[in-house]
Amino acid sequence: QEYGQILATLIGWLGDIDLAEEAVQDAFVAALEHWDRQGVPDRPGAWLTTTARRKALDRIRRSRTTSLDEASLDVLAVEIPEDAVGEIPDERLKLIFTCCHPALPLEGQVALTLHTLGGLSTEEIAAAFLLPVPTLAQRLVRAKRKIKAAGIPYTVPPAHLLAERLEAVLSVLYLIFTEGYAATSGDALIRHALCDDAIRLTRVLALLIRQSTTDVPASQQAEVLGLLALLLLHHSRHAARIGAEGQLIVLEEQDRSIWDRRAIQEGLALVEAALQMKQPGPYQIQAAISALHARAGTYEETDWREIMLLYGHLRRFTDTPVVRLNQAVAASLALGPGIGLRLTDLIAEELVDYAPLHLARADMFRRLEQSEQARAAYARALELTQNQVERAFLQKRLD
């Protein structure tokens, strides 16, 4: 939970991502050694930040080659009381903008920010991008080297440069939330810290954009509002997604009375505000889809035909196999599972190793009472799933 904030703070002090990562890891090792004997401190984030700062200084002093001048070393050596180390969202926003510098390729920007700010492993990011792990690892290395070689500053850019960074920044925030909302691996379905971080940082970004309206195009302003709405509407359902025993509860079976009505009201208001700007974009369309789910009193009342049409609009902006899969699922619920299966046939080769494709097809086969095909599709989805909560859900369906 503390990793992204600690790393962002340390990079701000050091200006060196690799050194900061090493020092933070040193601090976590120290925590394992000390906390077992002394107990967890009242403010673990502050303890880790202070310790990481000392570890960084130790590494610099041991190294014969350092890019830091003596003045920087003096600043780093000044002790900061743990109670003075606080939660500074802007530090993380600076890190996002540093990693999303236009000198870096877009895929490198997003991968590096997920790794540093979100604390996601190379394997988790590779899964989010549907890429081999070695390919993703190379992107991370190249991006770090580029930041160091080009002397890219660690700062939120001035207002007139915000627009050129926003596309990557929005992608990063969305992917951080996505990994938190449905964790790729591990024993928990939801990583609440990542969801909360993504929402908090999107709020800070929205405030920043509001203060710079003359320099940011209306289309991007609307997309920032759309993204914040999308995250709030998705996250409003988090309490209903997990049962009393930690099991996954699908949308069809969720208790809608425990959805977060305040988050829904804010999300719906943001969707309306964004759409009134008449600058449609992919995040706004996805938020409009989530709004239809939020407004439906029951699963059966969901307007699947309208959702299917909205995915058609979304494909004008981003016509990816995953978007087409979502449209196929909506079509199966609006027009019948047979149509959904025919649509998934068209993208099966592109998503052959994508578990949600096989889960969607399994559900469509199940509704058609084609048990053998459904069993095979559930089994394939299970093979491709790493998250333990999702695996338990799939095994139950398979049984």
C-alpha positions as CSV (number, residue, x, y, z in Angstrom):
1,Q,0.0,0.0,0.0
2,E,2.9,2.4,0.8
3,Y,5.2,1.4,-2.1
4,G,4.1,3.9,-4.8
5,Q,4.2,6.9,-2.4
6,I,7.6,6.0,-0.9
7,L,9.2,5.4,-4.3
8,A,7.7,8.6,-5.7
9,T,9.1,10.6,-2.8
10,L,12.6,9.0,-3.1
11,I,12.8,9.6,-6.8
12,G,12.0,13.2,-6.1
13,W,15.0,13.4,-3.8
14,L,17.4,11.3,-5.9
15,G,16.3,11.9,-9.5
16,D,17.4,8.2,-10.2
17,I,14.7,5.6,-10.6
18,D,17.0,2.5,-10.3
19,L,18.7,3.9,-7.1
20,A,15.4,4.8,-5.6
21,E,14.0,1.3,-6.3
22,E,17.0,-0.4,-4.7
23,A,16.8,1.9,-1.6
24,V,13.1,1.2,-1.2
25,Q,13.8,-2.6,-1.4
26,D,16.5,-2.2,1.2
27,A,14.0,-0.5,3.4
28,F,11.5,-3.3,3.1
29,V,14.2,-5.9,3.9
30,A,15.1,-3.8,7.0
31,A,11.4,-3.8,8.0
32,L,11.3,-7.6,7.8
33,E,14.3,-7.7,10.2
34,H,13.2,-5.0,12.7
35,W,9.4,-5.2,12.8
36,D,9.5,-8.9,13.7
37,R,11.4,-8.0,16.9
38,Q,10.1,-4.5,17.6
39,G,6.6,-4.6,16.2
40,V,5.1,-2.6,13.3
41,P,5.5,1.1,13.9
42,D,2.5,3.4,14.2
43,R,3.3,5.0,10.8
44,P,4.9,2.3,8.7
45,G,5.0,4.5,5.6
46,A,7.0,7.2,7.4
47,W,9.3,4.5,8.9
48,L,9.9,3.0,5.4
49,T,10.5,6.4,3.8
50,T,13.0,7.5,6.4
51,T,14.8,4.2,6.2
52,A,14.8,4.2,2.4
53,R,16.4,7.7,2.5
54,R,19.2,6.4,4.8
55,K,19.7,3.3,2.7
56,A,20.0,5.5,-0.5
57,L,22.6,7.6,1.2
58,D,24.5,4.5,2.3
59,R,24.5,3.2,-1.3
60,I,25.7,6.5,-2.7
61,R,28.6,6.7,-0.2
62,R,29.6,3.1,-0.9
63,S,29.6,3.7,-4.7
64,R,32.6,5.3,-6.3
65,T,30.5,6.7,-9.2
66,T,27.5,8.8,-8.5
67,S,25.6,11.4,-10.5
68,L,24.7,13.4,-7.4
69,D,26.8,16.4,-6.5
70,E,28.0,17.2,-2.9
71,A,25.1,19.7,-2.4
72,S,22.6,17.0,-3.2
73,L,24.3,14.6,-0.8
74,D,24.1,17.2,1.9
75,V,20.4,17.7,1.4
76,L,19.8,13.9,1.4
77,A,21.9,13.5,4.6
78,V,19.6,15.9,6.6
79,E,17.4,13.8,8.8
80,I,13.7,14.2,8.5
81,P,11.6,13.3,11.5
82,E,9.2,10.4,10.8
83,D,6.2,12.5,11.9
84,A,7.1,15.1,9.2
85,V,6.8,12.4,6.4
86,G,3.3,12.6,5.1
87,E,0.9,11.7,2.3
88,I,1.8,13.9,-0.7
89,P,-0.4,13.0,-3.7
90,D,1.5,15.5,-5.9
91,E,4.7,13.5,-5.5
92,R,3.0,10.6,-7.2
93,L,1.5,12.9,-9.8
94,K,5.0,14.2,-10.5
95,L,6.2,10.6,-11.0
96,I,3.4,9.9,-13.5
97,F,4.3,13.0,-15.6
98,T,8.0,12.1,-15.5
99,C,7.3,8.5,-16.7
100,C,4.8,9.9,-19.3
101,H,7.3,12.3,-20.9
102,P,6.7,12.5,-24.7
103,A,10.4,11.5,-25.3
104,L,9.4,8.0,-24.2
105,P,7.3,5.7,-26.4
106,L,3.7,5.5,-25.2
107,E,3.9,1.8,-24.2
108,G,7.1,2.5,-22.3
109,Q,5.4,5.4,-20.4
110,V,2.5,3.3,-19.3
111,A,4.6,0.2,-18.3
112,L,7.1,2.3,-16.3
113,T,4.5,4.2,-14.4
114,L,2.6,1.0,-13.5
115,H,5.8,-0.5,-12.3
116,T,7.0,2.4,-10.2
117,L,3.8,4.1,-9.0
118,G,1.5,1.0,-8.8
119,G,4.3,-1.3,-7.6
120,L,3.1,-3.9,-10.1
121,S,5.4,-6.7,-11.0
122,T,6.7,-7.2,-14.6
123,E,4.5,-10.3,-14.8
124,E,1.3,-8.4,-13.8
125,I,2.0,-5.6,-16.3
126,A,2.8,-8.0,-19.1
127,A,-0.6,-9.7,-18.4
128,A,-2.4,-6.3,-18.6
129,F,-0.8,-5.7,-22.0
130,L,-1.2,-9.3,-23.2
131,L,2.6,-9.3,-23.8
132,P,5.4,-11.8,-23.1
133,V,7.2,-11.0,-19.9
134,P,10.7,-10.6,-21.6
135,T,9.2,-8.0,-24.0
136,L,7.8,-6.0,-21.1
137,A,11.0,-6.2,-19.1
138,Q,12.9,-4.7,-22.0
139,R,10.5,-1.8,-22.3
140,L,11.0,-1.0,-18.6
141,V,14.8,-1.1,-18.9
142,R,14.8,1.1,-22.1
143,A,12.4,3.7,-20.4
144,K,14.5,4.0,-17.3
145,R,17.7,4.5,-19.4
146,K,16.0,7.1,-21.5
147,I,14.9,9.2,-18.5
148,K,18.4,9.1,-17.1
149,A,20.2,9.8,-20.4
150,A,17.8,12.6,-21.4
151,G,17.7,14.3,-18.0
152,I,13.9,14.2,-18.0
153,P,12.8,16.4,-15.0
154,Y,10.8,15.1,-12.1
155,T,8.0,17.6,-12.1
156,V,4.4,18.3,-13.0
157,P,4.7,20.2,-16.4
158,P,3.6,23.8,-16.9
159,A,0.0,24.3,-18.0
160,H,0.9,24.7,-21.7
161,L,2.6,21.3,-21.8
162,L,-0.2,19.3,-20.0
163,A,-2.1,18.4,-23.1
164,E,0.7,16.4,-24.8
165,R,1.1,14.2,-21.7
166,L,-2.6,13.5,-20.9
167,E,-3.3,10.5,-23.1
168,A,-0.6,8.5,-21.4
169,V,-1.4,9.8,-17.9
170,L,-5.1,8.8,-18.3
171,S,-4.0,5.3,-19.6
172,V,-1.8,4.8,-16.6
173,L,-4.5,5.8,-14.1
174,Y,-7.0,3.6,-15.8
175,L,-4.6,0.6,-15.8
176,I,-3.6,1.1,-12.2
177,F,-7.3,1.0,-11.3
178,T,-8.0,-2.0,-13.5
179,E,-5.3,-4.0,-11.8
180,G,-6.7,-3.0,-8.4
181,Y,-10.3,-3.8,-9.4
182,A,-9.5,-7.3,-10.7
183,A,-6.0,-8.3,-9.6
184,T,-4.2,-10.4,-12.2
185,S,-2.7,-12.7,-9.6
186,G,-2.6,-13.3,-5.8
187,D,-5.1,-14.3,-3.2
188,A,-7.3,-11.2,-3.3
189,L,-9.7,-10.2,-6.0
190,I,-9.5,-6.5,-5.2
191,R,-6.4,-4.5,-4.4
192,H,-8.1,-1.6,-2.7
193,A,-4.9,0.5,-2.3
194,L,-4.5,0.6,-6.1
195,C,-8.1,1.5,-6.7
196,D,-8.0,4.2,-4.1
197,D,-4.7,5.6,-5.5
198,A,-6.1,5.7,-9.0
199,I,-9.2,7.6,-7.9
200,R,-7.3,10.0,-5.7
201,L,-4.8,10.8,-8.4
202,T,-7.5,11.3,-11.0
203,R,-9.2,13.8,-8.7
204,V,-5.9,15.7,-8.3
205,L,-5.5,15.6,-12.1
206,A,-9.0,16.9,-12.7
207,L,-8.3,19.8,-10.3
208,L,-5.1,20.5,-12.2
209,I,-6.9,20.5,-15.5
210,R,-9.6,22.8,-14.2
211,Q,-7.0,25.3,-13.2
212,S,-5.5,25.2,-16.7
213,T,-8.6,25.2,-18.9
214,T,-7.2,27.7,-21.5
215,D,-4.3,25.3,-22.3
216,V,-6.1,21.9,-22.3
217,P,-8.5,21.2,-25.2
218,A,-12.1,20.7,-24.3
219,S,-11.9,17.1,-25.6
220,Q,-9.3,16.2,-23.0
221,Q,-11.0,18.0,-20.2
222,A,-14.1,15.9,-20.9
223,E,-12.1,12.7,-21.0
224,V,-10.6,13.5,-17.5
225,L,-14.1,13.8,-16.2
226,G,-15.1,10.7,-18.0
227,L,-12.3,8.7,-16.5
228,L,-13.1,9.9,-13.0
229,A,-16.7,9.0,-13.5
230,L,-15.8,5.5,-14.9
231,L,-13.6,4.7,-11.9
232,L,-16.2,5.9,-9.3
233,L,-19.0,3.9,-11.0
234,H,-16.9,0.7,-11.2
235,H,-15.7,1.0,-7.6
236,S,-19.1,1.7,-6.3
237,R,-19.8,-2.1,-6.7
238,H,-16.7,-3.3,-4.8
239,A,-18.5,-4.3,-1.6
240,A,-20.9,-6.5,-3.5
241,R,-18.3,-8.3,-5.5
242,I,-17.0,-10.4,-2.7
243,G,-19.0,-12.7,-0.5
244,A,-18.8,-13.4,3.2
245,E,-16.3,-16.2,2.6
246,G,-14.2,-14.2,0.1
247,Q,-15.8,-15.7,-3.0
248,L,-16.4,-13.9,-6.2
249,I,-20.0,-12.7,-6.8
250,V,-20.8,-11.9,-10.5
251,L,-22.8,-8.9,-11.5
252,E,-25.9,-10.9,-12.1
253,E,-25.9,-12.1,-8.4
254,Q,-24.8,-9.0,-6.6
255,D,-26.8,-7.3,-3.8
256,R,-27.3,-3.9,-5.4
257,S,-28.5,-2.5,-2.1
258,I,-24.9,-2.4,-0.9
259,W,-23.6,-0.5,-3.9
260,D,-22.1,2.8,-2.9
261,R,-24.9,5.3,-3.7
262,R,-22.8,8.3,-3.0
263,A,-20.1,7.2,-5.5
264,I,-22.8,6.4,-8.0
265,Q,-24.4,9.8,-7.7
266,E,-21.1,11.6,-8.1
267,G,-20.2,9.3,-11.1
268,L,-23.5,10.0,-12.8
269,A,-23.1,13.7,-12.3
270,L,-19.6,13.6,-13.9
271,V,-20.9,11.6,-16.8
272,E,-23.6,14.2,-17.5
273,A,-21.0,17.1,-17.1
274,A,-18.6,15.4,-19.5
275,L,-21.2,14.5,-22.2
276,Q,-22.6,18.1,-22.1
277,M,-19.2,19.3,-23.4
278,K,-20.1,17.4,-26.6
279,Q,-16.6,16.1,-27.0
280,P,-17.1,12.3,-26.9
281,G,-14.2,10.0,-26.1
282,P,-13.5,6.5,-25.0
283,Y,-13.5,7.1,-21.3
284,Q,-16.8,8.9,-21.4
285,I,-18.4,6.1,-23.5
286,Q,-17.2,3.5,-21.0
287,A,-18.5,5.7,-18.1
288,A,-21.9,5.9,-20.0
289,I,-21.9,2.1,-20.1
290,S,-21.2,1.9,-16.4
291,A,-24.0,4.4,-15.8
292,L,-26.5,2.1,-17.4
293,H,-25.5,-0.6,-15.0
294,A,-25.7,1.8,-12.1
295,R,-29.2,3.0,-13.0
296,A,-30.7,-0.5,-13.5
297,G,-32.6,-1.6,-10.4
298,T,-32.0,-5.3,-11.2
299,Y,-29.8,-7.2,-13.5
300,E,-32.8,-8.1,-15.7
301,E,-33.6,-4.4,-16.1
302,T,-30.2,-3.6,-17.6
303,D,-30.5,-2.1,-21.1
304,W,-28.1,-4.5,-22.8
305,R,-29.1,-3.3,-26.3
306,E,-28.0,0.2,-25.5
307,I,-24.8,-1.2,-24.0
308,M,-24.2,-3.1,-27.2
309,L,-24.7,0.1,-29.2
310,L,-22.4,2.1,-26.9
311,Y,-19.6,-0.5,-27.4
312,G,-20.1,0.1,-31.2
313,H,-19.5,3.8,-30.6
314,L,-16.4,2.9,-28.5
315,R,-15.0,0.9,-31.4
316,R,-14.8,4.1,-33.4
317,F,-12.2,5.3,-30.9
318,T,-10.5,2.1,-29.9
319,D,-11.4,-1.0,-32.0
320,T,-9.4,-3.6,-30.0
321,P,-10.2,-7.3,-29.6
322,V,-11.1,-6.8,-26.0
323,V,-13.7,-4.1,-26.8
324,R,-15.2,-6.4,-29.5
325,L,-15.4,-9.1,-26.8
326,N,-17.3,-6.8,-24.5
327,Q,-19.7,-5.9,-27.3
328,A,-20.2,-9.6,-28.1
329,V,-21.1,-10.3,-24.4
330,A,-23.6,-7.4,-24.5
331,A,-25.0,-8.7,-27.8
332,S,-25.4,-12.2,-26.3
333,L,-27.5,-10.7,-23.5
334,A,-29.5,-8.4,-25.8
335,L,-30.0,-10.7,-28.8
336,G,-29.2,-14.2,-27.6
337,P,-26.1,-16.4,-26.8
338,G,-25.9,-17.8,-30.3
339,I,-25.2,-14.3,-31.8
340,G,-22.7,-13.7,-29.0
341,L,-20.8,-17.0,-29.9
342,R,-20.7,-16.0,-33.6
343,L,-19.2,-12.7,-32.7
344,T,-16.6,-14.2,-30.4
345,D,-15.6,-16.6,-33.2
346,L,-14.4,-13.6,-35.1
347,I,-11.8,-12.7,-32.4
348,A,-11.0,-16.1,-31.0
349,E,-7.5,-16.3,-32.7
350,E,-6.5,-12.8,-31.4
351,L,-7.5,-13.7,-27.8
352,V,-6.6,-17.3,-27.7
353,D,-4.7,-16.9,-24.4
354,Y,-7.1,-14.4,-22.9
355,A,-9.1,-16.0,-20.0
356,P,-12.2,-13.6,-20.2
357,L,-12.8,-14.8,-23.8
358,H,-13.1,-18.4,-22.8
359,L,-15.2,-17.5,-19.7
360,A,-17.6,-15.5,-21.9
361,R,-17.9,-18.4,-24.4
362,A,-18.4,-20.8,-21.6
363,D,-21.3,-18.8,-20.2
364,M,-22.9,-18.5,-23.7
365,F,-22.6,-22.3,-24.2
366,R,-24.1,-22.9,-20.7
367,R,-27.1,-20.7,-21.6
368,L,-27.5,-22.8,-24.8
369,E,-27.3,-26.0,-22.6
370,Q,-24.3,-27.2,-24.6
371,S,-22.6,-28.7,-21.6
372,E,-19.5,-30.3,-23.2
373,Q,-18.5,-27.0,-25.0
374,A,-19.2,-25.0,-21.8
375,R,-17.0,-27.4,-19.8
376,A,-14.1,-27.2,-22.2
377,A,-14.3,-23.4,-22.3
378,Y,-14.4,-23.1,-18.5
379,A,-11.4,-25.5,-18.3
380,R,-9.4,-23.3,-20.7
381,A,-10.3,-20.2,-18.7
382,L,-9.1,-21.9,-15.6
383,E,-5.8,-22.8,-17.2
384,L,-5.2,-19.1,-18.0
385,T,-6.3,-17.6,-14.7
386,Q,-3.7,-16.8,-11.9
387,N,-5.9,-15.0,-9.4
388,Q,-7.0,-17.5,-6.7
389,V,-10.4,-16.0,-6.1
390,E,-11.2,-16.2,-9.8
391,R,-9.8,-19.7,-10.0
392,A,-12.1,-20.8,-7.2
393,F,-15.1,-19.3,-9.0
394,L,-14.2,-21.0,-12.3
395,Q,-13.7,-24.3,-10.6
396,K,-17.1,-24.0,-9.0
397,R,-18.7,-23.3,-12.4
398,L,-16.7,-26.2,-13.9
399,D,-17.9,-28.6,-11.2
